[in-house]
Structures are given as C-alpha cells and as structure tokens.
C-alpha cells in the first residue's frame, strides 16, 4: 500500500516553518500526522532567510507592542499570541539545544549564525512525534463537499485522507522555493476571499555609476540573481530596465523587498544574465559567428544581434574591450571575458529607492474568515490556515517567522484537540 493511501488524523500541506511547527505540535499531542511538501526537502525558504542566518523571531516581550507591528492584523492576533508569543519561540529552540542571541532591533538569531540549526530543531521535532513526511509530493487537487475537505489528490495518483487539514503553503514570495500561490487557488475554491499581494516594489541603486551609460535600455528577458556573501539567495527571469542610478523593471521590483531585507545583514550583489536562454557555448558561438560576419567592422557594431545597441558601450567597458577594436582582432581572452560579462554582469547594490513611499501589504486570506482562537477556517469546518497564507502585514525583523511559529502552534493544538 502506498504510504499516502492511509487515513491520518491531520494532514498538513506545506513543509515550511508554519507547517513544520503545526505538524510537530499536533503529533506531540498524540495524533497521527502527515506533512506533505512538494519540494525534495522541507524548509527550503527557511534555509535562505536572513541571508542564511535565519532571524528566528523578535525579542519584543511586550505583546501589545509586538502586535502593533502587524498593523491592522494585530487586533486579530491577540488570541494566538496569548497562546504562543515571542518568548515561547525562544524557549522552544533553546530547550531543544539551539542557543540564541539578540542583535540590533531585538532581532533573534541562532548563536550558530546558520538557518540549518533552526531546520535541525524542527526536523527533530517532527521525527520525535513520528510525523509521516512526504516530500516531492505535490497536491493536485483538494476534494470537498458540504463545507468539509474529504481528501487530497497528489500528482502521481496517491490520495491522502485525514479528519482535519492544515494549509501552510505560503504566499507568492520566492516562487523558486515552492511558494507559487497554490494555496490561494484552493482556498478560493473553498469559498475564501483572497486579497491580492502587493509587496514593497521599488527600484534599486547600484554603486557602479557606469550603469548610467545604459539608462533607458530594457531587456525583455534577463535572469537576475541576488547574492550575499557569494551565496545565491534567489533568482528570477523577467524584464529589467537600466536607469541613471541602477535597475528597475518588473523582475527587479519583484525582488526589491527581499533585497531590502538582505541589506540589513550586509552587502548585496545582483548578477544579471542578459542571455538566460543561451548557455556559455551558445553565446560563444554567436560571438564567433558575428565577429566572422563583421570581420572588418568595429566590435561595437557587431553585437546588435545579441544586445540592444545602447547597452553595448557599458558591456564593452565592463569587459575592458575598446569599442573601436576591429572584430578580426578580438583575442580569445577578450571573447571569453565578453561572454562572462554577458552571463554574469555583476553590480553591488547601494540602496533601494523610495522605500519611504513603498506600500507593503501582505495579501492573502481575508482575516474575518478565520477563527483566530484556533486558526480554523470559517468557510470549511475541518480546515486550519496558517503563516503567509493570511493577509497580515508585517515588517522585517523576525516578525514573519514569529507569525509562522504562533499560527502553526495554535492550529496544531486546535486541530489535535478538536472534537
């Protein structure tokens, strides 16, 4: 029999921080729990938060002040935070062998400075409760009738049935970690109102002022990768726009909130792949072909098949190749450097523009449709909703993870003790 074709007391969908906490708590209370995650491993987003250091919570122990940080969502959170507050999160990790430290603005980090420590505590919590963990398991559809979920159909054909369900699939930030908004689709089908997400979308300024040579140039499909300490944090393919001071365009804007978060931990670099659909060999071959076709022309006139003409001067300057170099005298070393520049155009971020004017709203399930004493859906009687699925605004500084720990704990407790 397939492991999935069993009946469980509780099925948790989404193996991020809120889902891991919810599953572990329900199992701690003696329930048979399955945790379903579509990625190959749990906690993919958790492992990259805070530049890989993981800002576990915020050591604001005055719950009134803590709730104020969640703006309009704060009034809904009084009950869950009375059940599990910031000090409970710190104690939870400390008691399980993960010492913590408090840094600027009351941000709490593992003493080890690595998110892996947080991940290890949570996975041990799941193991100790004998939670069945299914990875590489994407939910294809949610079956429901008469205001109750009756089962989950997984890609690959397996079915999962449980008495109660906890959705912890995350919002739409970091789609590469699996937060692609699936939960919103299911919740809408179950009768919930889902408010659209609208993050802090702002352009960014870079330190290399040579970038102004390309101001106004748009690339329809570039890959933008965010790095900190030479570690890739995330990447996205989309439209970018060069400006007088840096970069804008949808792909840049969609990463700006995360870049702003990372800047608090240190320097951030962005790397542009201007030809993401072509590998090194293909780019090299295209350059060879162009140089052969335009052998007697200057290099600046031979790159138009690959790049917008207005971008060529900047690229050649960064690759340290004179614009008037004849194509037939470009050396192999210069060609290799040009290829590398086209695939890895690197800039250090200086700052975000206009954060003071940015609107940061979370998006997610309307809060009036959830019973916050238990995190139970008011539209579907055996469903609980946690973490980033909720339409709750919060600043950076550990508040997002605290929301996950609190709502996960409350939902896990309520689902395990419901009659």
N, C-alpha and C positions, 0 to 999 in steps of 0.2 A: 504493500500500500504506500502511495506517495505520502511523504511527511505532511504535505499540505492538506491531504484529504481527511484530516481529523477535525473533530469539533473541539474548540477551545472555549474557555470561559471568556477570554478577552483577546481580541486581535488588535494590535497597534500597527498602523500603517505609517511608515516613515521612521528611519533609524538615525535621526539627528538628535540633538540634545534633549528636546522636549519628549520625543518618542522613547528614547532610552530611559529617561527618568520615569515616564509613565509606566513603561513595561516592567522596569525593575521594581517599582513600588507595588504594582498590582501583584507581582509574583511574590514579593516579600510578605504580602498578606495571604499567601497560600493559594493563589489562583493559577490555573493553567493558562499560560500566556504565550502567544506567538507574536514576534516582531518581524514585520515584512519590510524589506528595504530593496529598492530597485538597483542600487549600485552594487558593486562587488564587495564593498565593505561598509561598515557603519561609520557615521560621524565624519563624512567627507568634508562638509563645510566647517565643522568644529575644528578640524585639524589645521585649517588655514586662518582661523580668526586671530585678530590682534597680531598680524604678521607672524603667525605660527606660535605665538606665546600664550594666547588664549586668556582674554580678560574675563575671568570667571564670573564675577559679579561686581557690585559697587558696595563698599562698606558704609553705606548710609543706613544707620540702625534706627533712625527716627522715621518710622513708616509713613508718617504724614508727609515728610519732606521727600521721601522716596517716591510716593505715589504722585506727588506734584510733577515729577519729571515725566510722567506718562501723559501729561496734559489732560485732554478730555477723557482718555481711557482710565485715568486714575480713580475716578469715582466708581468704576466697575470693579476695580482690583482690590478694594478694601478687604473683602471677604477672603479671596485666595491668599493675599499677603498676610492675613491674620493666621492662616494655617501654615504658611511656609514663607518666611522672609529672608532677607539677605544673610542674617547670622546663621539661619538654618542651613543655607547652602555652604557657607564656610565650614560649619561644623561637620556637615556631611562629608566633605572632601578631606578635612583634617583627620576625622576619625577613621578614614579608610586609607591612611598612610600618605596623604598628599598635603604637605605643609604649604601654607600660602603666605603671601606678603602683600602689603598695601603700598601703592605708589601714589603719584600725583592725582588729585581729584578723586581720591578714595577708590581708585581702580584696584581690584584684587587680581593677583596673578599667582600661578603656581610658583613656588620657590625655584623649581627646576627650569623656569622660563620656557617650558615647552608644552604645547597643547596635548602632546602624547600622554602626559601624566593624567590629564583630565579624562582622556579617552580610556586609559587603563582602568581608572576607578570605575567608570560607567560600565565597561565591559565585564569587569569582575562582579559588579552589582547584578548584572543580567545572568551571569553564569551561576552565582550563588543562589539565585531564585529559580534556576533551571528553566529559564526562558528559552523557548524554541526560536532560533534565529534563522530567518530565511533571507539570504542575500541573492542578488541577481534575480529578484522576484518582483516583476512589475505588475501592478494591479491593472487589468484591462478594463474591468467594469465592476460597478457596485450594484448589487441587486437589492431592491427594497420593495416592500408592499405594506399598506396600511400603517404608514408612518414608522416603520421599523426596517433596519437593514437585515436582510436574510442571508447574505453571503457575498463573498468577493471572488471574482473570476480572475485568475492570473494569466498572463501571457504564457503560453506553453500548455495551457489546458487545465492545470490544477485548480481546485476550488478550496476556499477557506471559509469555514463557518464558525461563528462564535456567538455567545449570548450578547456580548457588548463589544463595541468598536471604538477605538480612539484614533482620530485622524491627526497626524503630526507631520504632514507632508511639506511644510514650509511654504513661503510665499513664492515670489518670482525672482528674488535676487540670486546671483550666482547660478544661472541655469546650468553651467557646466558641472555643478555638484549634484544636479538632480532636482533642484527647486524650479520646476518648469510650470508650476501653476495647475498641475493635475487635480489637486485637492479642491481648487476653486470650481473646476468643471463639475466634479461630483457633488459638491455642496450646493451648487446652483440647481442641479437636477433634483436634489433632495428638498428644494424649496427655500434655500437660504438666499439672502441678499448679499452679494459680494461687491464691495466698493472697489473701484479700480485703484491700483497702486500708483503713486506719484512721488517718486523719491526726490532727493535733492539733486536736481540735474543742473550742473554748472560747468562751464568751460574751464580749462586749466592753463596756467602759465608755466613755461619751462625756463631753465636757466641759460640755455644756449640761444643768444639773441640772433644768431644767424638764421633762425627759423623764420624771421620776418621776410626773408627773401622769397619765401613761398606763400606769403599771405594771400588768401583768396582761393588757393588751389583746393579742390575737393577730390578725394579718391572714393569711388563708389563702394569698393570692397577691399578693405585693408584689415589685417589682423592686428589688434592692439593687445599687448601683453603687459600686465602690471607686475613689477618685480620689487622685492625688498630684500636687502642682504643677499642679492643674487639668487633669491628663491622666487620662483614663479608663484604669484598669488592667484591670478585668474587671467583669462583671455577672452576675447570676443571678436567676431568678424562683423564688420559693418562699415558704414560711411563715416569718413573723418574729414575734417576741414582744417586746413592750416590757417592760423590767424597771425596778426602782427606780434603777438606775445606768446603764442603756444598753439593749442589744439582745441577744436570744438567738433560739432557734428554728432549725430546720434550715438555712435559707438563710444565716443569719448564721454558724452554726457551720461550714458548709462553706467559708466564705471566711476563717475566722479564721487559718488557717496563713499564707495569703498576706498578710493584714493585718499579722500579727506580723512577717513578713519586711520589709514596706514601712516599718514604723515605725522600723526601723533606719536608714533613709535620710532620714527627715524626717516632717513632719506628714501624716496620712492623714485624708481626709474620706470619709464614706459618705453617699450620697444615696438616699433612698427614693422610689420611685414607688408610691404607695398604690393607684393605679388603672391598672396597666400595660396592661390590655386596652382602655383608652379613651384616645384622643388628646385634645389640648387642646380641640378644637371640641366633642367629645362631652361632656367634663367641663363645659365652659362651658354647653352646652345643658342638661345635667342640673341644674346650679345654677339656671339661669334658670327651668326648669320647677318646681323645688322651691320657689324663692322666690315664684313666682306662685301656686302651690297653697297655700302657707302665708303669704300676704302679710302677715297681721296677727300672725303668731307671731314669737317671737324667733328669731334665726338659729341659736342653739344647738339648737333643737328641730326645725330644718328640714333638718339634714344627715344624719339617720338613714338615708335611702335609700342614701347613699354611704359612710358610715363607722360603725363601732361607736360608740355614744353616749359611751363612756368615753374615746374618743380625741378627741372634738370640742373640749373645753376647751384641750388642748395645741395643736391645729391653729389654732384661732382666736387663741390667744395669740401664736403664731409669725407668723401672718398680720397681727397687730396690728389685730384687729377685736373690739370689745367683744361679749361673749357675749349681752348683752340687746338688741343692735341689732335693731330690727324688720326683717323681710325686705324690706318695701316701701321701706326707706330705705337699703339697701345700695347703695353707689355702684359705678359701673362699675370704678373703680380698685380698690376693695376686692374685687370679684368676680375681677378679673384676678389680684390678689395671692393670693387664696384658691386659685384654680386652680393657680397656680405652686407654692404650698406643697404642694398635694396631689400634684403631679407631681415636685417637686424638694425634698423635705423633707431638709434638709442638717444633718448633725452632724459635729463633729470628734471623732475617736477619741482617747480619753485613754490607755487601755491595755487589754490583754487580761486577762481574769480567769483565775486558776488555771493559768497556764502551767506552774507547778511540778508540778501534778498531771496534766498532759496526757500522753497516750500518743501518741508519734509513731512510727508504723510505716509502712513504705512500701507494702507489698502488692506482689504481682507473682509472677513465675515462681519456683518453688522453686529455690534455688541449687544443690542437689545434682543437678539435672537439666541443668546446663550445664557444659561443659568450659572452665574459666576461662583456660586457657593460650591458647585460640583463640576463646572465646565461642561455640563450636559447641554446638548442642542435642544432648543425649544421647538424644533421642527421635526426631529427624528428621535424617538424616545430612548433608543439604545446606542446613541452616538455621543461622543465627547470630542471637543475641538480644542486644540492647544497650540501654543507657540506662535509662529509667524503667520499662521492662517487667520489670526484675529486682527481686526482693523485697529491696531493700537500703535500710536506714535511713540517713539522714544528716542532719546539722544544716544550718542555713543558713550561708552564708559562702563560697560558691563551690564547695562540695563536690559539689553536684548536677551542675553543668556539667563539673567535672573528671571525674566518673564517665562523663559522655557522651563527652568527648574520649578518655578512656582506652579505654573499651569499644568505641567507634567505630573508633579506630585499630587496635586489636588484631583486631577482626572483619574490618575491611577488608583488613588484611595477611594474615590467615589464609585468608580466602575467595579472595584473589587468588593465593595460593601453594599452595593445597591441590592434591593430585594427583588 
